[in-house]
Amino acid sequence: MSSEKSTKLWGGRFESPASSILEKIGESISFDYKLYKQDIRGSKAHARNLLKIGILSQDEFDSILEGLSRIEVEISEGKMKFQPELEDIHMHIESRLTELIGNAGKRLHTGRSRNDQVGQDVRLYLRDSIELIQKELISLLEVILDKASGSVDMVMPGYTHLQVAQPIRVSHYLLSYFWAFSRDFETFQNVRNHNDLTVLGSGALAGVNYATDRNLIAEELNFPKLSKNSIDAVSSRDHLLQYLYACTQTMIHFSRICEEIIIFSTVEFSFLTLPDSLTTGSSIMPQKKNPDLAELIRGKSARVQSSLNHVIGMVKGLPLAYNRDLQEDKIALFDAEEQVLLSIEGVREMIRGMKFRPENMENSLRKGFATATDLADWLVSEKKVPFREAHELVGRLVGVCTSSGKTLFDIEPEKRKDISEFFIDNKYEAAISLSNSTDKKNVPGGTARIRQIEQIDEAKSFLNSARQSKS
């Protein structure tokens, strides 16, 4: 027997060693080593099942647990040398366990296939990953809420079509992202509800030839449900697709706020500044202060979206049950997780460090005629002018302002009077007031100051519930 055959846990059938190209393409240890904690956790649960059904003696069980714990330390300390010929983390752990404890290590894979083993490991990994991402999202939400609470009395332009539309409070703008990220938190929770399923006992695809106590395994792993069908259990990647969609949704929200940070920090807008520590300079232009962090996160959103597309494209034509293509799903998983965690930290620090410039935001509101609608509504409600006529009068006033380089606030009274006597009423100034404009939007979810306080309280309640769910 060749030495090559002895290194393969599946090598008994084969007379010749694997070719170098098969080994290069087939190895996954270069990335799936990240599953080592989950593989060891799943193996310990499986070992307890083998003890119960009489495959392992108590001594063998004890030695397996001790050996697996030792291997976990070795890997965490970087002491295990990974070998491509052992293909993946599962074979590395089993091979090392056999080195440590002998034949008892060879018994561990009884009643288990790498198909259900890997499926369980990924579900364990997703549960851990979701827990971590949700905790980081809570930290981000705390920063947004703190910044919003201190920005209630600042007014900024709200936009449609990237044109000045109506005044809003800065807190209202920030809280719009609070609620977007809160939905991301809930989306990840929904993914976890679908993900937390025990698939061990499904074997390669048809179940196993042993009286496996799947409920015992589920209890050991703290998973609430058992998979209903062994074929579906080893072939489905719906839970991973849902996870990658949750990552993509989160990154889309990050990309949008990053785009606005980039725009709002330009000289043309000058609505906010970022701290020097979160920006970079230019190798040739000494005046530059570039929002590279926001740009990089905006780019990473496309990267995470491609991870979702990667798995969608991979599974769309696969016949049931397991196919080796599925080995590639972990590349998408690990990279998406890493980019999301990096991006949460980056967005959190930008929001924490940004400083708004109220004078520039108010100037933009004035130049953008942001209270034109309020003036028209005043004509309707106070002067009983039909709305279409009010719209026409205010439009003509805006036209005169534009041609003369004025705003609604500084256009001469006589020019206002030329259009309508109503525009020299002593309540004209109140009708175009920026702060009054926001306070007129006194509906649930609106930008009025009283609604901002209400919304901040609701955000605090959401955060308290989110923290409790993770404690």
BELVENJO-V841063 format. One record per residue. N is the residue number from 0. RES is the residue in one letter. PSI is psi as a letter, one per 40 degrees, with the letter a starting at -180 (* if undefined). OMEGA is omega in whole degrees, -180 to 180 (none if undefined). D_LAST is the distance of its C-alpha to the last C-alpha in Angstrom with 1 decimal. Layout:
BEGIN
n: <N;N>
res: <RES;RES>
psi: <PSI;PSI>
omega: <OMEGA;OMEGA>
d_last: <D_LAST;D_LAST>
END
This chain:
BEGIN
n: <0;1;2;3;4;5;6;7;8;9;10;11;12;13;14;15;16;17;18;19;20;21;22;23;24;25;26;27;28;29;30;31;32;33;34;35;36;37;38;39;40;41;42;43;44;45;46;47;48;49;50;51;52;53;54;55;56;57;58;59;60;61;62;63;64;65;66;67;68;69;70;71;72;73;74;75;76;77;78;79;80;81;82;83;84;85;86;87;88;89;90;91;92;93;94;95;96;97;98;99;100;101;102;103;104;105;106;107;108;109;110;111;112;113;114;115;116;117;118;119;120;121;122;123;124;125;126;127;128;129;130;131;132;133;134;135;136;137;138;139;140;141;142;143;144;145;146;147;148;149;150;151;152;153;154;155;156;157;158;159;160;161;162;163;164;165;166;167;168;169;170;171;172;173;174;175;176;177;178;179;180;181;182;183;184;185;186;187;188;189;190;191;192;193;194;195;196;197;198;199;200;201;202;203;204;205;206;207;208;209;210;211;212;213;214;215;216;217;218;219;220;221;222;223;224;225;226;227;228;229;230;231;232;233;234;235;236;237;238;239;240;241;242;243;244;245;246;247;248;249;250;251;252;253;254;255;256;257;258;259;260;261;262;263;264;265;266;267;268;269;270;271;272;273;274;275;276;277;278;279;280;281;282;283;284;285;286;287;288;289;290;291;292;293;294;295;296;297;298;299;300;301;302;303;304;305;306;307;308;309;310;311;312;313;314;315;316;317;318;319;320;321;322;323;324;325;326;327;328;329;330;331;332;333;334;335;336;337;338;339;340;341;342;343;344;345;346;347;348;349;350;351;352;353;354;355;356;357;358;359;360;361;362;363;364;365;366;367;368;369;370;371;372;373;374;375;376;377;378;379;380;381;382;383;384;385;386;387;388;389;390;391;392;393;394;395;396;397;398;399;400;401;402;403;404;405;406;407;408;409;410;411;412;413;414;415;416;417;418;419;420;421;422;423;424;425;426;427;428;429;430;431;432;433;434;435;436;437;438;439;440;441;442;443;444;445;446;447;448;449;450;451;452;453;454;455;456;457;458;459;460;461;462;463;464;465;466;467;468;469;470>
res: <M;S;S;E;K;S;T;K;L;W;G;G;R;F;E;S;P;A;S;S;I;L;E;K;I;G;E;S;I;S;F;D;Y;K;L;Y;K;Q;D;I;R;G;S;K;A;H;A;R;N;L;L;K;I;G;I;L;S;Q;D;E;F;D;S;I;L;E;G;L;S;R;I;E;V;E;I;S;E;G;K;M;K;F;Q;P;E;L;E;D;I;H;M;H;I;E;S;R;L;T;E;L;I;G;N;A;G;K;R;L;H;T;G;R;S;R;N;D;Q;V;G;Q;D;V;R;L;Y;L;R;D;S;I;E;L;I;Q;K;E;L;I;S;L;L;E;V;I;L;D;K;A;S;G;S;V;D;M;V;M;P;G;Y;T;H;L;Q;V;A;Q;P;I;R;V;S;H;Y;L;L;S;Y;F;W;A;F;S;R;D;F;E;T;F;Q;N;V;R;N;H;N;D;L;T;V;L;G;S;G;A;L;A;G;V;N;Y;A;T;D;R;N;L;I;A;E;E;L;N;F;P;K;L;S;K;N;S;I;D;A;V;S;S;R;D;H;L;L;Q;Y;L;Y;A;C;T;Q;T;M;I;H;F;S;R;I;C;E;E;I;I;I;F;S;T;V;E;F;S;F;L;T;L;P;D;S;L;T;T;G;S;S;I;M;P;Q;K;K;N;P;D;L;A;E;L;I;R;G;K;S;A;R;V;Q;S;S;L;N;H;V;I;G;M;V;K;G;L;P;L;A;Y;N;R;D;L;Q;E;D;K;I;A;L;F;D;A;E;E;Q;V;L;L;S;I;E;G;V;R;E;M;I;R;G;M;K;F;R;P;E;N;M;E;N;S;L;R;K;G;F;A;T;A;T;D;L;A;D;W;L;V;S;E;K;K;V;P;F;R;E;A;H;E;L;V;G;R;L;V;G;V;C;T;S;S;G;K;T;L;F;D;I;E;P;E;K;R;K;D;I;S;E;F;F;I;D;N;K;Y;E;A;A;I;S;L;S;N;S;T;D;K;K;N;V;P;G;G;T;A;R;I;R;Q;I;E;Q;I;D;E;A;K;S;F;L;N;S;A;R;Q;S;K;S>
psi: <h;i;d;d;d;e;e;h;e;e;e;d;e;i;d;i;i;i;i;d;d;d;d;d;d;d;i;e;d;e;d;e;d;e;e;d;d;d;d;d;d;d;d;d;d;d;d;d;d;d;d;d;e;e;d;i;i;d;d;d;d;d;d;d;d;d;d;d;d;d;d;d;d;d;d;d;e;f;e;h;h;h;h;d;e;e;c;i;d;d;d;d;d;d;d;d;d;d;d;d;e;a;d;d;d;e;e;d;e;h;f;h;i;d;d;d;d;d;d;d;d;d;d;d;d;d;d;d;d;d;d;d;d;d;d;d;d;d;d;d;d;d;d;d;d;d;d;d;d;e;e;d;e;i;i;i;h;i;i;i;f;f;i;h;c;i;i;i;i;d;d;d;d;d;d;d;d;d;d;d;d;d;d;d;d;d;d;d;d;d;d;d;d;d;d;g;h;h;e;h;e;e;a;d;e;e;a;i;f;i;f;h;g;d;d;d;d;d;d;d;e;f;h;e;i;i;i;d;h;d;d;d;d;e;d;h;f;d;d;d;d;d;d;d;d;d;d;d;d;d;d;d;d;d;d;d;d;d;d;d;d;d;d;e;e;i;d;d;d;f;d;i;i;i;i;d;e;e;i;i;a;i;e;d;h;e;e;i;g;h;f;d;d;d;d;d;d;d;d;d;d;d;d;d;d;d;d;d;d;d;d;d;d;d;e;d;e;h;i;i;c;i;i;e;d;e;d;e;d;d;d;d;d;d;d;d;d;d;d;d;d;d;d;d;d;d;d;d;d;d;d;d;e;i;h;i;g;d;d;d;d;d;d;d;d;d;d;e;f;e;f;d;d;d;d;d;d;d;d;d;d;d;e;f;h;i;d;d;d;d;d;d;d;d;d;d;d;d;d;d;d;d;d;e;f;i;i;d;d;e;h;i;d;d;d;d;d;d;d;h;d;d;e;e;i;e;e;d;d;d;d;e;h;d;d;d;d;d;e;d;f;g;i;h;e;i;e;i;d;d;d;d;d;d;d;d;d;d;d;d;d;d;d;d;d;d;d;d;d;e;*>
omega: <-179;178;179;-178;-176;180;-178;179;178;-167;-175;-177;-166;-179;-179;-178;177;179;-178;-179;177;-180;-179;-180;-173;-177;175;-177;-179;177;-175;173;180;-180;-169;-180;-180;179;179;179;179;-180;178;178;179;179;179;175;179;175;-177;-176;171;177;179;170;178;180;179;178;-179;-179;177;179;179;180;180;178;178;179;179;177;-180;-179;-178;179;177;-176;179;177;-179;-177;-178;-178;175;169;-170;-177;-178;179;176;-178;-180;179;180;179;179;175;-175;-170;176;-172;178;178;179;-180;-172;-175;177;177;-179;174;173;-180;178;177;179;179;179;179;-178;178;175;-180;180;179;179;-178;179;178;-180;-179;-180;178;177;176;176;178;177;-180;178;180;179;-179;178;179;179;-179;179;-175;-176;-174;173;-179;-179;175;164;-171;158;-176;-176;173;180;-177;-178;177;172;174;-180;177;-179;177;-178;-179;175;177;174;-177;175;-179;175;175;176;177;-179;178;177;178;177;177;180;180;178;-174;-169;-173;176;179;176;-173;178;180;-179;175;-170;-171;-177;-176;-178;-178;-177;178;-176;177;176;179;180;179;179;-177;-179;174;-171;-172;173;173;-174;-173;-173;177;179;-175;-176;-176;-177;171;180;-179;178;176;179;177;-179;174;178;177;-179;178;179;-179;175;177;177;-178;-179;180;177;177;-180;175;179;-179;-174;179;177;176;-177;179;-179;177;-178;174;174;177;-180;-176;-178;179;180;177;-180;179;-177;-176;-172;-177;-169;171;-168;178;-174;-178;178;-180;-180;178;175;177;-179;179;177;179;180;176;180;176;175;179;178;-176;176;-179;-177;-173;-168;-177;-177;172;174;9;-178;172;-174;175;-173;174;-176;-177;-176;177;179;-179;-174;-178;180;179;-178;-178;178;-179;176;-176;176;-179;-179;180;180;-177;176;180;179;-172;-176;176;-180;180;-172;-177;179;178;179;178;178;178;-179;-179;-178;178;-172;-180;178;179;178;179;177;179;176;177;-179;-172;-175;-176;177;177;176;-172;-178;177;178;178;-180;-179;-180;177;178;179;177;179;178;178;-177;-177;-178;178;-178;174;176;-175;-175;176;-174;-179;-178;177;176;-178;179;-179;-180;175;-178;-174;173;174;-178;176;-180;-177;179;-178;-178;-180;-179;-179;176;-180;-179;-176;174;-179;-173;175;176;-178;-178;-173;177;-176;-179;178;176;177;178;-178;177;177;178;178;177;179;178;-179;179;179;180;179;-179;-179;-179;-178;none>
d_last: <54.8;53.6;50.9;49.2;48.9;47.3;44.3;43.4;41.4;43.3;46.6;48.8;50.2;51.4;54.6;54.0;51.1;48.9;50.4;48.9;48.0;46.2;44.1;43.4;42.3;40.6;38.4;34.7;33.6;33.9;30.7;29.1;28.5;25.1;24.3;25.1;21.7;21.3;24.9;24.6;21.6;23.7;26.8;25.4;24.5;27.9;29.6;28.2;29.7;33.0;33.0;32.8;35.6;37.8;37.9;36.5;37.6;35.2;36.5;36.1;32.6;31.8;33.6;31.8;28.3;29.7;31.3;28.3;26.2;29.1;29.4;25.8;26.6;29.9;28.5;25.6;28.4;30.8;33.3;33.8;36.6;36.2;39.3;40.1;42.2;39.1;37.8;34.0;31.1;31.5;35.1;34.4;31.9;34.3;37.3;35.8;34.7;38.3;39.6;37.5;38.0;40.9;41.5;38.3;36.6;38.9;37.8;34.2;35.1;36.8;35.8;33.8;34.8;33.5;33.0;30.4;29.0;28.5;27.2;24.4;23.7;23.3;21.0;18.8;19.1;18.3;15.0;14.1;15.7;14.1;10.6;12.1;14.1;11.5;9.7;13.3;14.2;11.8;13.6;16.9;16.3;15.8;19.1;20.9;20.1;21.2;24.4;25.1;24.9;27.5;29.7;30.4;34.0;34.9;36.8;37.1;38.9;37.3;38.9;40.3;42.2;41.3;43.8;43.1;42.4;41.0;39.4;35.6;33.4;31.5;28.3;29.1;29.5;26.2;24.3;26.0;24.0;20.8;21.3;22.5;19.4;17.2;19.3;18.6;14.9;15.9;18.6;16.4;14.3;17.8;18.8;16.1;17.3;20.7;20.0;18.3;21.6;23.4;26.7;27.9;31.1;32.5;34.7;36.7;36.9;38.4;36.3;37.2;40.1;38.0;36.4;32.9;30.2;27.9;25.7;25.3;24.3;21.8;20.2;20.3;18.6;16.0;17.7;18.5;22.0;25.2;27.4;30.4;33.1;33.6;35.5;32.9;30.1;31.8;33.2;30.7;28.8;27.6;23.9;24.8;26.9;24.1;21.8;24.7;25.4;21.9;22.5;25.9;24.9;22.5;25.3;27.8;25.9;25.8;29.5;30.4;28.9;30.3;33.7;33.6;32.7;35.7;38.0;37.0;37.5;41.0;44.1;45.1;41.9;40.7;37.9;35.4;35.4;33.0;32.9;35.3;32.6;31.4;35.0;37.9;41.7;44.7;47.0;50.0;49.1;48.2;47.0;44.2;40.5;38.8;35.4;35.0;31.2;31.1;34.0;32.3;29.2;31.5;33.2;30.1;29.4;32.6;31.6;28.5;30.5;33.0;30.4;29.9;33.7;34.1;32.3;33.9;37.3;36.7;35.8;38.0;41.1;39.8;41.4;39.3;37.9;36.8;38.6;38.3;37.7;34.0;33.7;33.7;30.5;28.4;30.1;28.9;25.4;25.1;26.9;25.1;21.7;23.2;24.8;21.8;19.7;22.8;23.5;20.1;20.8;24.4;23.9;21.3;23.8;26.7;25.3;24.3;27.8;30.0;32.5;34.2;37.9;38.6;42.4;42.5;40.3;42.6;45.7;44.6;44.0;47.5;49.2;47.4;48.6;45.1;46.2;49.2;47.5;46.9;50.6;51.6;49.4;51.1;54.5;53.4;51.9;54.2;57.4;57.3;58.0;57.2;54.2;56.3;58.7;56.0;54.5;58.0;58.7;55.4;56.0;59.4;58.1;55.6;58.4;60.6;57.8;57.2;60.9;61.4;58.2;56.7;53.6;53.2;52.8;56.0;58.4;61.6;62.2;65.5;64.0;61.4;64.3;66.3;63.6;63.0;63.8;60.3;59.0;60.7;59.1;57.6;54.2;54.2;52.1;49.4;49.4;48.6;46.1;42.9;40.6;42.4;41.9;38.1;38.2;40.4;37.5;36.1;34.5;30.9;29.4;32.5;33.0;34.4;33.0;32.0;30.2;28.4;27.0;26.1;24.4;22.4;21.1;20.1;18.4;16.4;15.5;14.4;12.2;10.5;10.0;8.8;6.2;5.1;5.7;3.8;0.0>
END
